[in-house]
Amino acid sequence: MPGAMLTPFHITDARILRPDGLSTAPLGLAGGLLSEATPGRAVSLPGWLVLPGIVDLHGDGFERHLAPRRGAMRDLRQGLCATEAELAANGITTAVLAQFWSWEGGMRGPDFALAMLAALAEMPGAFTTDLRAQLRVETHLIDDYPRIAEAIARFGVGYVVFNDHLPHAALAAGRSVPRLVGQALKSGRSPEAHRQLIEALHGRGGEVPEAVTALAADLAARGLRLGSHDDANAAARALWRGRGVRISEFPESLAAAEAATMAGDAVVMGAPNLLRGGSHAGHVAAAEVVRAGFCDALASDYHYPAPRLAALALVAEIGWPAAWALVSERPAGLLGLTDRGRLLPGLRGDLVILDPESGVVGATLAAGEIRYAAGTVAAALIG
């Protein structure tokens, strides 16, 4: 809900990350924007780091707030408020909420997607943290394409990612499907009905390439940002690039990430992967992609603390400007948001104040409004 919009002030005695590195020069804030002047009162923050607010390109951690248990959350707006509070506590000032439109059902089904998009459309003005929607479209839901396109237009979705999470190998071999019973229960179907559905979708694989190419062309013509999820190799990335899909989310191999970068496509890796030291599914390690120079952004995926902690983990290796740019300036650029991601005069007053030793967030401001503050930093800001 609405936070505290501070009167003009300037931060002193802190280390402030500017585009060329850390500086102790004061940072001003007035009218929700950063200022090169020193307006209002001085807020002394000795020992603290002041960094650009985190821009999270892809996160589905909101699911635990919107659907903690089946049927538990009747008003999804309350879940979005809880999501925003968690985002702010982790320094995230712009968040892309990755909502599935999937055969999986439940919180990933079409009806929930429509309810989530409707609730999100009612949130502007509730807080200055910028929450945006990404729609994750399961490619084999061909019959849903017209409905998907209509929802994208109605709710102004600006970012669409194509997924294919069907267990093709198990279905083709006639083996048991992993997690079938759990998925069925979440979807409200019997296990038998759920298997019949995914078998039918698997059987339509031959129709998918033409249908998804047409859908991607239509969305690209509308100016949407398009991504592919889990590119397995360079050939898969080339196939999606040919459809006008220029963002590669969580590529599974270094070859796929390299192919994307060499062709001018963007690569988004999961921050939890970097923190774990590797992919939980045995795919390429995010740290390897970063070291090779093929990573444009680190995203929260399923864990909102991860972008902050992953960037901090990289500082010793690549330095503050490059490490923090992976969670601020560079993802902002991929979204076309030139008004944030850096601490420069005239840009949005999006910033996070960190304890450099522990990485703990002392405060998060979005457009100059306090969205989270604790301890001595809260006392200094509020005065």
DRENDO-1510 file (C-alpha; in Angstrom, 1 decimal, always signed):
<recs>
REC; n; res; u; v; w
REC; 1; MET; +0.0; +0.0; +0.0 .
REC; 2; PRO; +1.1; +3.7; -0.2 .
REC; 3; GLY; +4.4; +4.3; +1.6 .
REC; 4; ALA; +6.2; +7.4; +2.7 .
REC; 5; MET; +7.1; +9.9; +0.0 .
REC; 6; LEU; +10.0; +11.8; +1.5 .
REC; 7; THR; +10.5; +15.5; +1.2 .
REC; 8; PRO; +13.7; +16.4; -0.7 .
REC; 9; PHE; +16.9; +15.1; +0.9 .
REC; 10; HIS; +20.4; +14.0; +0.0 .
REC; 11; ILE; +22.4; +11.0; +1.2 .
REC; 12; THR; +25.9; +11.6; +2.6 .
REC; 13; ASP; +28.7; +9.5; +4.1 .
REC; 14; ALA; +27.7; +6.4; +2.1 .
REC; 15; ARG; +29.4; +4.6; -0.8 .
REC; 16; ILE; +27.1; +5.2; -3.8 .
REC; 17; LEU; +27.4; +3.1; -7.0 .
REC; 18; ARG; +27.4; +5.4; -10.0 .
REC; 19; PRO; +28.0; +4.1; -13.6 .
REC; 20; ASP; +31.8; +4.5; -13.3 .
REC; 21; GLY; +32.1; +2.9; -9.8 .
REC; 22; LEU; +31.6; +3.6; -6.1 .
REC; 23; SER; +31.7; +7.2; -5.0 .
REC; 24; THR; +31.2; +9.1; -1.7 .
REC; 25; ALA; +29.7; +12.1; -3.4 .
REC; 26; PRO; +26.2; +13.0; -2.1 .
REC; 27; LEU; +23.1; +11.7; -3.9 .
REC; 28; GLY; +20.0; +13.9; -4.0 .
REC; 29; LEU; +16.4; +12.9; -4.2 .
REC; 30; ALA; +13.5; +15.3; -5.0 .
REC; 31; GLY; +10.1; +14.8; -6.5 .
REC; 32; GLY; +10.7; +11.0; -6.9 .
REC; 33; LEU; +13.8; +11.6; -9.1 .
REC; 34; LEU; +17.5; +11.6; -8.5 .
REC; 35; SER; +19.2; +14.9; -8.4 .
REC; 36; GLU; +22.8; +16.1; -8.8 .
REC; 37; ALA; +22.1; +18.9; -6.2 .
REC; 38; THR; +21.9; +18.4; -2.5 .
REC; 39; PRO; +18.3; +19.3; -1.7 .
REC; 40; GLY; +16.7; +19.3; +1.7 .
REC; 41; ARG; +18.1; +17.7; +4.7 .
REC; 42; ALA; +21.2; +15.5; +4.8 .
REC; 43; VAL; +20.7; +11.8; +5.6 .
REC; 44; SER; +23.9; +10.4; +6.9 .
REC; 45; LEU; +24.4; +6.7; +6.2 .
REC; 46; PRO; +28.0; +5.8; +7.2 .
REC; 47; GLY; +29.1; +2.3; +6.3 .
REC; 48; TRP; +26.1; +1.7; +3.9 .
REC; 49; LEU; +26.1; +1.0; +0.2 .
REC; 50; VAL; +23.5; +2.8; -2.1 .
REC; 51; LEU; +22.8; +0.9; -5.3 .
REC; 52; PRO; +20.3; +1.2; -8.1 .
REC; 53; GLY; +17.0; -0.6; -7.4 .
REC; 54; ILE; +16.9; -4.2; -8.8 .
REC; 55; VAL; +15.0; -4.8; -12.0 .
REC; 56; ASP; +13.8; -8.4; -12.0 .
REC; 57; LEU; +13.1; -9.7; -15.5 .
REC; 58; HIS; +11.4; -13.0; -14.6 .
REC; 59; GLY; +10.1; -14.3; -11.3 .
REC; 60; ASP; +7.3; -16.6; -10.3 .
REC; 61; GLY; +7.9; -16.3; -6.6 .
REC; 62; PHE; +4.6; -14.4; -6.5 .
REC; 63; GLU; +2.7; -17.7; -6.8 .
REC; 64; ARG; +3.2; -18.5; -3.1 .
REC; 65; HIS; +1.4; -15.2; -2.2 .
REC; 66; LEU; -1.4; -15.5; -4.8 .
REC; 67; ALA; -2.2; -19.1; -4.3 .
REC; 68; PRO; -0.7; -20.3; -0.9 .
REC; 69; ARG; -3.3; -23.1; -1.0 .
REC; 70; ARG; -6.0; -24.0; -3.4 .
REC; 71; GLY; -8.8; -21.6; -3.0 .
REC; 72; ALA; -7.2; -19.7; -0.1 .
REC; 73; MET; -6.7; -16.4; -1.8 .
REC; 74; ARG; -10.1; -15.0; -3.0 .
REC; 75; ASP; -8.8; -11.4; -3.6 .
REC; 76; LEU; -5.6; -11.7; -5.7 .
REC; 77; ARG; -4.9; -8.0; -5.1 .
REC; 78; GLN; -4.1; -8.8; -1.5 .
REC; 79; GLY; -1.6; -11.4; -2.7 .
REC; 80; LEU; +0.0; -8.8; -5.0 .
REC; 81; CYS; +0.4; -6.5; -2.0 .
REC; 82; ALA; +2.2; -9.3; -0.1 .
REC; 83; THR; +4.3; -9.9; -3.2 .
REC; 84; GLU; +5.3; -6.3; -3.4 .
REC; 85; ALA; +6.3; -6.3; +0.2 .
REC; 86; GLU; +8.7; -9.3; -0.4 .
REC; 87; LEU; +10.1; -7.6; -3.5 .
REC; 88; ALA; +10.8; -4.4; -1.6 .
REC; 89; ALA; +12.4; -6.3; +1.3 .
REC; 90; ASN; +14.9; -7.7; -1.3 .
REC; 91; GLY; +15.7; -4.5; -3.1 .
REC; 92; ILE; +13.5; -5.1; -6.2 .
REC; 93; THR; +11.9; -2.0; -7.5 .
REC; 94; THR; +10.8; -3.3; -10.9 .
REC; 95; ALA; +9.4; -6.8; -11.1 .
REC; 96; VAL; +8.2; -8.9; -14.1 .
REC; 97; LEU; +5.7; -11.4; -12.8 .
REC; 98; ALA; +6.0; -14.5; -14.9 .
REC; 99; GLN; +2.5; -15.9; -15.1 .
REC; 100; PHE; +1.9; -19.3; -16.9 .
REC; 101; TRP; -0.9; -20.0; -19.4 .
REC; 102; SER; -0.5; -23.8; -19.2 .
REC; 103; TRP; -2.1; -27.1; -19.4 .
REC; 104; GLU; -0.8; -27.7; -15.8 .
REC; 105; GLY; -3.9; -26.0; -14.5 .
REC; 106; GLY; -4.4; -24.5; -11.0 .
REC; 107; MET; -2.4; -21.3; -10.5 .
REC; 108; ARG; -0.8; -22.0; -13.9 .
REC; 109; GLY; -4.0; -22.5; -15.8 .
REC; 110; PRO; -5.8; -20.0; -18.2 .
REC; 111; ASP; -8.5; -19.0; -15.7 .
REC; 112; PHE; -6.0; -18.2; -13.0 .
REC; 113; ALA; -3.9; -16.3; -15.5 .
REC; 114; LEU; -6.9; -14.1; -16.5 .
REC; 115; ALA; -7.7; -13.5; -12.8 .
REC; 116; MET; -4.1; -12.6; -12.0 .
REC; 117; LEU; -3.9; -10.2; -15.0 .
REC; 118; ALA; -7.2; -8.6; -14.0 .
REC; 119; ALA; -6.0; -8.1; -10.4 .
REC; 120; LEU; -2.6; -6.6; -11.6 .
REC; 121; ALA; -4.5; -4.2; -13.8 .
REC; 122; GLU; -6.1; -2.7; -10.7 .
REC; 123; MET; -2.9; -2.2; -8.8 .
REC; 124; PRO; -1.4; +1.0; -10.4 .
REC; 125; GLY; -1.4; +3.7; -7.8 .
REC; 126; ALA; -1.3; +1.2; -4.9 .
REC; 127; PHE; +2.5; +1.5; -4.6 .
REC; 128; THR; +5.4; +2.9; -6.6 .
REC; 129; THR; +7.2; -0.5; -7.0 .
REC; 130; ASP; +6.7; -1.3; -10.7 .
REC; 131; LEU; +4.9; -4.6; -11.2 .
REC; 132; ARG; +4.6; -5.9; -14.7 .
REC; 133; ALA; +3.3; -9.1; -16.3 .
REC; 134; GLN; +5.0; -11.6; -18.4 .
REC; 135; LEU; +2.8; -14.3; -20.0 .
REC; 136; ARG; +4.4; -17.8; -20.3 .
REC; 137; VAL; +2.6; -19.5; -23.1 .
REC; 138; GLU; +2.7; -23.3; -23.4 .
REC; 139; THR; +3.3; -23.9; -27.1 .
REC; 140; HIS; +1.1; -26.9; -27.5 .
REC; 141; LEU; -2.1; -25.1; -26.4 .
REC; 142; ILE; -2.8; -24.2; -30.0 .
REC; 143; ASP; -6.6; -24.0; -29.5 .
REC; 144; ASP; -6.0; -21.3; -26.9 .
REC; 145; TYR; -3.9; -19.0; -29.1 .
REC; 146; PRO; -6.8; -16.7; -30.0 .
REC; 147; ARG; -7.8; -16.4; -26.4 .
REC; 148; ILE; -4.2; -15.8; -25.4 .
REC; 149; ALA; -3.8; -13.0; -28.0 .
REC; 150; GLU; -7.0; -11.4; -26.8 .
REC; 151; ALA; -5.8; -11.4; -23.2 .
REC; 152; ILE; -2.5; -9.9; -24.1 .
REC; 153; ALA; -4.2; -7.1; -25.9 .
REC; 154; ARG; -6.8; -6.5; -23.2 .
REC; 155; PHE; -4.3; -6.3; -20.3 .
REC; 156; GLY; -1.5; -4.7; -22.1 .
REC; 157; VAL; +1.0; -7.5; -21.5 .
REC; 158; GLY; +4.3; -6.4; -23.0 .
REC; 159; TYR; +6.4; -9.5; -22.6 .
REC; 160; VAL; +5.6; -13.1; -23.7 .
REC; 161; VAL; +7.7; -16.2; -23.3 .
REC; 162; PHE; +7.2; -19.5; -25.1 .
REC; 163; ASN; +7.5; -22.7; -23.0 .
REC; 164; ASP; +7.1; -26.4; -23.7 .
REC; 165; HIS; +7.0; -28.3; -20.5 .
REC; 166; LEU; +5.2; -31.4; -21.8 .
REC; 167; PRO; +7.1; -34.6; -20.8 .
REC; 168; HIS; +7.6; -35.6; -24.5 .
REC; 169; ALA; +10.2; -38.3; -23.8 .
REC; 170; ALA; +8.1; -40.2; -21.3 .
REC; 171; LEU; +5.0; -39.9; -23.5 .
REC; 172; ALA; +6.7; -41.0; -26.6 .
REC; 173; ALA; +8.1; -44.1; -24.8 .
REC; 174; GLY; +4.8; -44.9; -23.1 .
REC; 175; ARG; +6.5; -44.5; -19.6 .
REC; 176; SER; +4.9; -43.1; -16.5 .
REC; 177; VAL; +4.8; -39.3; -16.4 .
REC; 178; PRO; +6.8; -37.6; -13.6 .
REC; 179; ARG; +4.6; -35.8; -11.0 .
REC; 180; LEU; +1.4; -36.8; -12.8 .
REC; 181; VAL; -0.7; -37.3; -9.7 .
REC; 182; GLY; +0.4; -34.1; -8.1 .
REC; 183; GLN; -0.2; -32.1; -11.3 .
REC; 184; ALA; -3.6; -33.7; -11.7 .
REC; 185; LEU; -4.7; -32.8; -8.2 .
REC; 186; LYS; -3.5; -29.1; -8.7 .
REC; 187; SER; -5.4; -28.9; -12.0 .
REC; 188; GLY; -8.6; -30.4; -10.5 .
REC; 189; ARG; -8.5; -33.4; -12.9 .
REC; 190; SER; -8.2; -37.1; -12.2 .
REC; 191; PRO; -4.8; -38.6; -13.0 .
REC; 192; GLU; -6.4; -40.4; -15.9 .
REC; 193; ALA; -7.9; -37.3; -17.4 .
REC; 194; HIS; -4.7; -35.4; -16.9 .
REC; 195; ARG; -2.7; -38.0; -18.8 .
REC; 196; GLN; -5.2; -38.1; -21.6 .
REC; 197; LEU; -4.9; -34.3; -21.9 .
REC; 198; ILE; -1.2; -34.2; -22.1 .
REC; 199; GLU; -1.1; -37.2; -24.5 .
REC; 200; ALA; -3.5; -35.3; -26.8 .
REC; 201; LEU; -1.4; -32.2; -26.7 .
REC; 202; HIS; +1.8; -34.2; -27.3 .
REC; 203; GLY; +0.1; -35.7; -30.3 .
REC; 204; ARG; -0.4; -32.3; -31.9 .
REC; 205; GLY; +3.3; -31.6; -32.0 .
REC; 206; GLY; +3.3; -31.5; -35.8 .
REC; 207; GLU; +1.0; -28.5; -35.8 .
REC; 208; VAL; +3.0; -26.4; -33.3 .
REC; 209; PRO; +5.8; -25.0; -35.5 .
REC; 210; GLU; +3.4; -23.3; -38.0 .
REC; 211; ALA; +1.0; -22.1; -35.3 .
REC; 212; VAL; +3.6; -20.7; -32.9 .
REC; 213; THR; +5.4; -19.0; -35.8 .
REC; 214; ALA; +2.2; -17.2; -36.7 .
REC; 215; LEU; +1.5; -16.2; -33.1 .
REC; 216; ALA; +5.0; -14.9; -32.6 .
REC; 217; ALA; +4.8; -12.9; -35.8 .
REC; 218; ASP; +1.5; -11.3; -34.7 .
REC; 219; LEU; +2.9; -10.4; -31.2 .
REC; 220; ALA; +6.2; -9.1; -32.6 .
REC; 221; ALA; +4.2; -6.9; -35.0 .
REC; 222; ARG; +2.5; -5.4; -31.9 .
REC; 223; GLY; +5.8; -4.5; -30.5 .
REC; 224; LEU; +5.9; -7.1; -27.7 .
REC; 225; ARG; +9.1; -8.5; -26.3 .
REC; 226; LEU; +9.3; -12.2; -27.0 .
REC; 227; GLY; +11.4; -14.8; -25.2 .
REC; 228; SER; +12.0; -18.5; -25.5 .
REC; 229; HIS; +12.5; -20.7; -22.4 .
REC; 230; ASP; +15.2; -23.4; -21.9 .
REC; 231; ASP; +16.8; -23.3; -25.3 .
REC; 232; ALA; +18.7; -26.6; -25.4 .
REC; 233; ASN; +21.3; -25.8; -28.0 .
REC; 234; ALA; +22.3; -23.3; -30.7 .
REC; 235; ALA; +19.9; -24.8; -33.2 .
REC; 236; ALA; +17.0; -24.3; -30.9 .
REC; 237; ARG; +18.0; -20.6; -30.4 .
REC; 238; ALA; +18.3; -20.1; -34.1 .
REC; 239; LEU; +14.8; -21.5; -34.6 .
REC; 240; TRP; +13.3; -19.1; -32.1 .
REC; 241; ARG; +15.3; -16.2; -33.5 .
REC; 242; GLY; +13.9; -17.0; -36.9 .
REC; 243; ARG; +10.5; -16.4; -35.4 .
REC; 244; GLY; +11.4; -13.0; -34.1 .
REC; 245; VAL; +12.0; -14.2; -30.5 .
REC; 246; ARG; +15.1; -12.3; -29.4 .
REC; 247; ILE; +15.4; -13.1; -25.6 .
REC; 248; SER; +16.7; -16.5; -24.5 .
REC; 249; GLU; +15.6; -17.2; -20.9 .
REC; 250; PHE; +17.6; -19.8; -19.0 .
REC; 251; PRO; +19.4; -21.5; -21.9 .
REC; 252; GLU; +20.3; -25.0; -21.0 .
REC; 253; SER; +23.8; -25.0; -22.6 .
REC; 254; LEU; +26.7; -22.7; -23.0 .
REC; 255; ALA; +26.4; -23.2; -26.8 .
REC; 256; ALA; +22.8; -21.9; -26.7 .
REC; 257; ALA; +23.9; -18.8; -24.7 .
REC; 258; GLU; +26.8; -18.2; -27.0 .
REC; 259; ALA; +24.7; -18.5; -30.1 .
REC; 260; ALA; +22.2; -16.0; -28.7 .
REC; 261; THR; +25.0; -13.5; -27.8 .
REC; 262; MET; +26.8; -13.8; -31.1 .
REC; 263; ALA; +23.5; -13.1; -33.0 .
REC; 264; GLY; +22.7; -10.1; -30.8 .
REC; 265; ASP; +20.0; -11.8; -28.8 .
REC; 266; ALA; +19.7; -11.3; -25.0 .
REC; 267; VAL; +20.4; -14.0; -22.5 .
REC; 268; VAL; +18.7; -14.1; -19.0 .
REC; 269; MET; +20.0; -16.6; -16.5 .
REC; 270; GLY; +18.6; -17.6; -13.1 .
REC; 271; ALA; +20.2; -16.1; -10.1 .
REC; 272; PRO; +19.3; -19.2; -7.9 .
REC; 273; ASN; +21.4; -21.2; -10.4 .
REC; 274; LEU; +24.4; -19.0; -9.7 .
REC; 275; LEU; +23.9; -19.2; -5.9 .
REC; 276; ARG; +23.6; -23.0; -6.0 .
REC; 277; GLY; +26.7; -23.3; -8.1 .
REC; 278; GLY; +24.9; -24.9; -10.9 .
REC; 279; SER; +21.5; -25.9; -12.4 .
REC; 280; HIS; +19.3; -28.2; -10.3 .
REC; 281; ALA; +18.4; -29.9; -13.6 .
REC; 282; GLY; +22.0; -30.5; -14.6 .
REC; 283; HIS; +22.2; -27.8; -17.2 .
REC; 284; VAL; +24.9; -25.1; -17.7 .
REC; 285; ALA; +25.9; -23.2; -14.6 .
REC; 286; ALA; +24.9; -19.5; -14.7 .
REC; 287; ALA; +28.3; -18.5; -13.4 .
REC; 288; GLU; +29.9; -20.2; -16.4 .
REC; 289; VAL; +27.6; -18.2; -18.7 .
REC; 290; VAL; +28.5; -15.0; -16.9 .
REC; 291; ARG; +32.2; -15.6; -17.0 .
REC; 292; ALA; +32.0; -16.3; -20.8 .
REC; 293; GLY; +30.4; -12.9; -21.3 .
REC; 294; PHE; +27.1; -14.4; -22.6 .
REC; 295; CYS; +24.8; -13.2; -19.8 .
REC; 296; ASP; +22.8; -10.0; -20.0 .
REC; 297; ALA; +20.7; -10.3; -16.8 .
REC; 298; LEU; +20.2; -12.4; -13.7 .
REC; 299; ALA; +16.5; -13.0; -12.7 .
REC; 300; SER; +14.9; -14.2; -9.5 .
REC; 301; ASP; +13.2; -17.2; -11.2 .
REC; 302; TYR; +11.6; -18.6; -8.0 .
REC; 303; HIS; +13.5; -16.9; -5.2 .
REC; 304; TYR; +13.3; -13.1; -4.8 .
REC; 305; PRO; +16.4; -12.7; -2.6 .
REC; 306; ALA; +18.5; -14.4; -5.3 .
REC; 307; PRO; +19.3; -11.4; -7.7 .
REC; 308; ARG; +20.7; -9.3; -4.8 .
REC; 309; LEU; +22.7; -12.2; -3.4 .
REC; 310; ALA; +24.0; -13.4; -6.8 .
REC; 311; ALA; +25.2; -9.9; -7.7 .
REC; 312; LEU; +27.0; -9.7; -4.4 .
REC; 313; ALA; +28.6; -13.1; -5.0 .
REC; 314; LEU; +30.0; -11.8; -8.3 .
REC; 315; VAL; +31.5; -8.6; -6.9 .
REC; 316; ALA; +34.9; -10.1; -6.0 .
REC; 317; GLU; +35.2; -11.5; -9.5 .
REC; 318; ILE; +33.9; -8.8; -11.8 .
REC; 319; GLY; +33.6; -5.7; -9.6 .
REC; 320; TRP; +30.7; -3.7; -8.4 .
REC; 321; PRO; +29.6; -1.9; -11.7 .
REC; 322; ALA; +29.5; -5.1; -13.8 .
REC; 323; ALA; +28.0; -7.3; -11.1 .
REC; 324; TRP; +25.2; -4.9; -10.1 .
REC; 325; ALA; +24.5; -4.0; -13.8 .
REC; 326; LEU; +23.3; -7.6; -14.2 .
REC; 327; VAL; +20.4; -7.0; -11.9 .
REC; 328; SER; +19.7; -3.3; -12.6 .
REC; 329; GLU; +20.9; -1.4; -15.7 .
REC; 330; ARG; +21.1; -4.3; -18.1 .
REC; 331; PRO; +17.6; -5.8; -17.4 .
REC; 332; ALA; +16.2; -2.3; -17.4 .
REC; 333; GLY; +17.6; -1.9; -20.9 .
REC; 334; LEU; +16.1; -5.2; -22.1 .
REC; 335; LEU; +12.7; -3.9; -21.0 .
REC; 336; GLY; +13.3; -0.5; -22.8 .
REC; 337; LEU; +13.2; +1.3; -19.4 .
REC; 338; THR; +15.8; +4.1; -19.8 .
REC; 339; ASP; +14.5; +5.9; -16.7 .
REC; 340; ARG; +16.0; +3.5; -14.2 .
REC; 341; GLY; +18.8; +1.0; -13.5 .
REC; 342; ARG; +21.5; +3.7; -12.8 .
REC; 343; LEU; +22.0; +6.4; -10.3 .
REC; 344; LEU; +22.0; +9.5; -12.5 .
REC; 345; PRO; +20.3; +12.9; -12.2 .
REC; 346; GLY; +16.8; +12.9; -13.6 .
REC; 347; LEU; +16.2; +9.2; -13.4 .
REC; 348; ARG; +13.6; +7.5; -11.1 .
REC; 349; GLY; +14.5; +7.5; -7.5 .
REC; 350; ASP; +14.8; +3.7; -7.4 .
REC; 351; LEU; +17.5; +2.6; -5.0 .
REC; 352; VAL; +18.4; +0.0; -2.4 .
REC; 353; ILE; +20.6; +0.6; +0.6 .
REC; 354; LEU; +22.7; -2.4; +1.6 .
REC; 355; ASP; +24.9; -3.5; +4.5 .
REC; 356; PRO; +28.1; -4.4; +2.5 .
REC; 357; GLU; +29.2; -7.0; +5.0 .
REC; 358; SER; +26.0; -9.0; +5.4 .
REC; 359; GLY; +24.1; -8.0; +2.2 .
REC; 360; VAL; +21.1; -7.2; +4.3 .
REC; 361; VAL; +18.7; -4.6; +2.9 .
REC; 362; GLY; +18.4; -1.5; +5.1 .
REC; 363; ALA; +15.9; +0.3; +2.8 .
REC; 364; THR; +14.4; +0.2; -0.6 .
REC; 365; LEU; +13.0; +3.3; -2.3 .
REC; 366; ALA; +10.9; +3.2; -5.5 .
REC; 367; ALA; +10.3; +6.5; -7.3 .
REC; 368; GLY; +11.4; +8.2; -4.1 .
REC; 369; GLU; +8.9; +6.4; -1.9 .
REC; 370; ILE; +10.0; +4.2; +1.0 .
REC; 371; ARG; +8.8; +0.7; +0.2 .
REC; 372; TYR; +10.9; -1.0; +2.9 .
REC; 373; ALA; +13.1; +0.3; +5.7 .
REC; 374; ALA; +14.5; -1.1; +8.9 .
REC; 375; GLY; +16.7; -0.3; +11.8 .
REC; 376; THR; +19.1; +2.6; +11.7 .
REC; 377; VAL; +18.5; +3.3; +8.0 .
REC; 378; ALA; +14.8; +3.7; +8.6 .
REC; 379; ALA; +15.5; +6.1; +11.5 .
REC; 380; ALA; +17.9; +8.1; +9.3 .
REC; 381; LEU; +15.5; +8.3; +6.4 .
REC; 382; ILE; +12.4; +9.2; +8.4 .
REC; 383; GLY; +14.4; +11.6; +10.6 .
</recs>
